[in-house]
Amino acid sequence: MKRGISYMIISALAFTILNAFVKSLSDFSVYQVVFFRALGSLFFTIPFLIKNGISLRGNRKVLLVLRSVFGLISMICFFLSLKYINMGTAVSIRYIAPIFAAIFAFILLNEKIKPIQWFFFLIAFSGVLVLKGFDAVLEIEGISYALVSAIFAGLVYITIRKIGSNDHPVVIVNYFMIISTLIGGLLAIRGWVMPSGWQWFIFLSLGVFGYYAQLYMTKAFQVGETNQVAPLKYLEVIFTAILGFIWFYESYNIFAIIGILIIVLGLTLNIITKSKFR
């Protein structure tokens, strides 16, 4: 259990650094950021698949492409949201993706949702309303991008569920990174700006932190109980808000803090409830 907690904390820290690096590159095209984020991860995924004799082609090719497109749209929208709103706010809104995933599963996969879970979803979503309703600094454009990112992340969850065990997890990630590299690179050509100095280090680090954030999150779920480990992923919200305050001088009024806490509370209660019903 201690290992599971340690892994999730490492994952949250890696995601936090990734968020901050992306925020620091706000002068660059979001497509250029996506390109480097995806390209960097390919240096880990492709060697892993080759070393272990796993086919890069995959089995459920249509679903693998769909998952990649949904993930790419979600990533682009999240990176765009960081240009307009505080990092902690953007991360907390993106984390309502499980709400959309549950709704999509209810509609498309006929999965049942307990009435108490709908209540917890309502709590989490009300946190978004509190964020926007009382924080005049927040731009509706940034909120909208974060919400769209959460919606498509929900579609990612559903697609992965449909893929199931037919494809290795690294194959799924590899498809996502290849498509993101290709599309991100093509869209970045027109507005390409050549990095310089430390910007090269930041760009080249995006894939590294993204890969290890995902890796340690997976490890945490493998060795720990879901209801104990899963809520810890919301440490990313706290870590990101703190780093945003230190690095970018981001500030949060009392209503913004309450809104973020409401979102985290609703999602955490849902995770604990789902674990008990299993």
NUMAR-423779 format. One line per 2 residues: number of its first residue (from 1); their letters; for each residue x, y, z of C-alpha. Coordinates in steps of 0.25 Angstrom, whole numbers, plus 5000, padded with zeros to 4 digits. Example, Ala and Ser with C-alpha at 12.3 -4.5 7.8 and 13.67 -1.06 7.14 Angstrom:
<rs>
1> AS> 5049/4982/5031 ~ 5055/4996/5029 $
</rs>
This chain:
<rs>
1> MK> 5000/5000/5000 ~ 5012/5009/5003 $
3> RG> 5017/5007/4990 ~ 5004/5010/4983 $
5> IS> 5003/5023/4990 ~ 5018/5027/4987 $
7> YM> 5015/5023/4972 ~ 5003/5032/4972 $
9> II> 5010/5044/4978 ~ 5022/5042/4968 $
11> SA> 5011/5042/4957 ~ 5004/5055/4962 $
13> LA> 5018/5062/4963 ~ 5022/5058/4949 $
15> FT> 5008/5063/4943 ~ 5010/5076/4951 $
17> IL> 5024/5078/4945 ~ 5018/5075/4931 $
19> NA> 5007/5085/4933 ~ 5016/5096/4938 $
21> FV> 5026/5093/4926 ~ 5014/5094/4916 $
23> KS> 5009/5107/4923 ~ 5023/5113/4921 $
25> LS> 5023/5111/4906 ~ 5010/5119/4904 $
27> DF> 5017/5128/4894 ~ 5018/5116/4885 $
29> SV> 5007/5109/4877 ~ 5000/5099/4884 $
31> YQ> 5002/5089/4873 ~ 5017/5091/4874 $
33> VV> 5016/5087/4889 ~ 5007/5075/4885 $
35> FF> 5017/5071/4875 ~ 5029/5071/4885 $
37> RA> 5020/5065/4896 ~ 5016/5053/4887 $
39> LG> 5030/5051/4880 ~ 5037/5050/4894 $
41> SL> 5028/5039/4899 ~ 5031/5031/4886 $
43> FF> 5046/5029/4890 ~ 5040/5021/4902 $
45> TI> 5028/5013/4896 ~ 5034/5009/4882 $
47> PF> 5047/5002/4889 ~ 5038/4996/4899 $
49> LI> 5029/4989/4889 ~ 5041/4985/4880 $
51> KN> 5049/4979/4892 ~ 5037/4971/4897 $
53> GI> 5033/4966/4883 ~ 5019/4973/4883 $
55> SL> 5014/4977/4870 ~ 5013/4992/4868 $
57> RG> 5001/4990/4858 ~ 4991/4986/4869 $
59> NR> 4978/4978/4868 ~ 4966/4988/4869 $
61> KV> 4972/4998/4859 ~ 4959/5006/4857 $
63> LL> 4957/5007/4872 ~ 4972/5010/4874 $
65> VL> 4971/5022/4864 ~ 4958/5027/4870 $
67> RS> 4964/5027/4884 ~ 4976/5034/4879 $
69> VF> 4968/5045/4872 ~ 4959/5047/4885 $
71> GL> 4972/5048/4893 ~ 4979/5058/4883 $
73> IS> 4966/5067/4884 ~ 4966/5066/4899 $
75> MI> 4981/5069/4900 ~ 4980/5081/4890 $
77> CF> 4968/5087/4898 ~ 4975/5085/4911 $
79> FL> 4988/5092/4906 ~ 4980/5103/4901 $
81> SL> 4972/5105/4914 ~ 4986/5107/4921 $
83> KY> 4988/5120/4912 ~ 4975/5126/4919 $
85> IN> 4973/5121/4933 ~ 4981/5117/4945 $
87> MG> 4987/5103/4944 ~ 4980/5098/4957 $
89> TA> 4967/5102/4951 ~ 4969/5096/4938 $
91> VS> 4974/5083/4944 ~ 4962/5082/4954 $
93> IR> 4952/5084/4942 ~ 4959/5074/4933 $
95> YI> 4958/5064/4945 ~ 4942/5064/4943 $
97> AP> 4945/5055/4931 ~ 4940/5043/4939 $
99> IF> 4926/5049/4940 ~ 4925/5050/4925 $
101> AA> 4931/5036/4924 ~ 4920/5030/4933 $
103> IF> 4910/5038/4925 ~ 4915/5032/4912 $
105> AF> 4916/5018/4918 ~ 4901/5020/4922 $
107> IL> 4897/5024/4908 ~ 4906/5015/4899 $
109> LN> 4910/5003/4908 ~ 4897/5002/4916 $
111> EK> 4905/5002/4929 ~ 4897/5005/4941 $
113> IK> 4900/5017/4950 ~ 4896/5017/4965 $
115> PI> 4887/5029/4969 ~ 4897/5033/4979 $
117> QW> 4907/5034/4968 ~ 4899/5044/4961 $
119> FF> 4898/5052/4973 ~ 4913/5052/4974 $
121> FL> 4914/5056/4960 ~ 4905/5068/4963 $
123> IA> 4914/5072/4974 ~ 4927/5072/4965 $
125> FS> 4920/5079/4954 ~ 4915/5090/4963 $
127> GV> 4929/5093/4967 ~ 4931/5097/4952 $
129> LV> 4919/5107/4954 ~ 4925/5112/4967 $
131> LK> 4938/5114/4960 ~ 4933/5122/4948 $
133> GF> 4921/5129/4956 ~ 4930/5136/4966 $
135> DA> 4943/5137/4960 ~ 4942/5149/4950 $
137> VL> 4957/5147/4946 ~ 4954/5134/4939 $
139> EI> 4952/5135/4924 ~ 4940/5127/4919 $
141> EG> 4949/5123/4907 ~ 4959/5116/4916 $
143> IS> 4947/5109/4924 ~ 4941/5105/4911 $
145> YA> 4954/5099/4906 ~ 4956/5091/4919 $
147> LV> 4942/5086/4919 ~ 4943/5081/4904 $
149> SA> 4956/5074/4909 ~ 4949/5067/4920 $
151> IF> 4938/5063/4910 ~ 4948/5056/4900 $
153> AG> 4956/5050/4912 ~ 4943/5044/4916 $
155> LV> 4942/5038/4901 ~ 4956/5033/4903 $
157> YI> 4952/5025/4915 ~ 4940/5019/4908 $
159> TI> 4948/5015/4896 ~ 4959/5009/4904 $
161> RK> 4949/5001/4911 ~ 4944/4996/4898 $
163> IG> 4958/4992/4894 ~ 4959/4984/4907 $
165> SN> 4970/4974/4907 ~ 4971/4972/4892 $
167> DH> 4983/4981/4892 ~ 4995/4984/4901 $
169> PV> 4994/4997/4909 ~ 5007/5002/4902 $
171> VI> 5001/4999/4888 ~ 4989/5008/4892 $
173> VN> 4999/5019/4897 ~ 5008/5017/4885 $
175> YF> 4996/5019/4875 ~ 4993/5032/4882 $
177> MI> 5007/5038/4882 ~ 5009/5034/4867 $
179> IS> 4996/5041/4863 ~ 4999/5053/4872 $
181> TL> 5013/5054/4867 ~ 5008/5054/4852 $
183> IG> 4996/5063/4853 ~ 5003/5072/4863 $
185> GL> 5015/5073/4855 ~ 5007/5076/4842 $
187> LA> 4999/5087/4849 ~ 5011/5093/4855 $
189> IR> 5018/5096/4842 ~ 5011/5109/4839 $
191> GW> 5014/5116/4852 ~ 5027/5109/4856 $
193> VM> 5036/5116/4865 ~ 5050/5111/4867 $
195> PS> 5053/5109/4882 ~ 5066/5114/4888 $
197> GW> 5074/5112/4901 ~ 5066/5106/4912 $
199> QW> 5053/5105/4903 ~ 5060/5093/4897 $
201> FI> 5061/5086/4910 ~ 5047/5089/4914 $
203> FL> 5042/5084/4900 ~ 5050/5071/4901 $
205> SL> 5045/5068/4915 ~ 5030/5069/4912 $
207> GV> 5030/5054/4907 ~ 5039/5049/4918 $
209> FG> 5030/5055/4929 ~ 5018/5051/4922 $
211> YY> 5022/5037/4920 ~ 5027/5035/4935 $
213> AQ> 5014/5041/4940 ~ 5006/5031/4933 $
215> LY> 5015/5020/4937 ~ 5015/5022/4952 $
217> MT> 5000/5025/4952 ~ 4998/5011/4945 $
219> KA> 5008/5005/4955 ~ 5000/5011/4967 $
221> FQ> 4987/5004/4962 ~ 4994/4991/4961 $
223> VG> 5000/4990/4975 ~ 4989/4998/4983 $
225> ET> 4974/4998/4986 ~ 4966/5007/4976 $
227> NQ> 4958/5014/4987 ~ 4971/5017/4995 $
229> VA> 4980/5021/4983 ~ 4971/5027/4973 $
231> PL> 4967/5040/4981 ~ 4982/5043/4982 $
233> KY> 4983/5046/4968 ~ 4976/5059/4971 $
235> LE> 4988/5063/4978 ~ 4992/5068/4964 $
237> VI> 4982/5079/4966 ~ 4989/5084/4979 $
239> FT> 5003/5082/4974 ~ 4999/5090/4961 $
241> AI> 4993/5101/4969 ~ 5005/5103/4978 $
243> LG> 5015/5102/4967 ~ 5006/5112/4959 $
245> FI> 5006/5122/4971 ~ 5022/5121/4972 $
247> WF> 5026/5120/4957 ~ 5015/5129/4950 $
249> YE> 5010/5137/4962 ~ 4996/5131/4960 $
251> SY> 4986/5135/4971 ~ 4972/5129/4975 $
253> NI> 4961/5136/4982 ~ 4953/5128/4993 $
255> FA> 4942/5124/4983 ~ 4952/5118/4974 $
257> II> 4958/5110/4985 ~ 4944/5106/4989 $
259> GI> 4940/5102/4975 ~ 4953/5093/4973 $
261> LI> 4951/5087/4987 ~ 4936/5084/4983 $
263> IV> 4941/5077/4970 ~ 4951/5069/4977 $
265> LG> 4941/5065/4988 ~ 4930/5060/4978 $
267> LT> 4940/5052/4970 ~ 4947/5046/4982 $
269> LN> 4933/5041/4988 ~ 4930/5035/4974 $
271> II> 4943/5027/4974 ~ 4940/5022/4988 $
273> TK> 4926/5019/4985 ~ 4929/5011/4972 $
275> SK> 4940/5003/4980 ~ 4930/4999/4990 $
277> FR> 4919/4994/4980 ~ 4929/4985/4973 $
</rs>
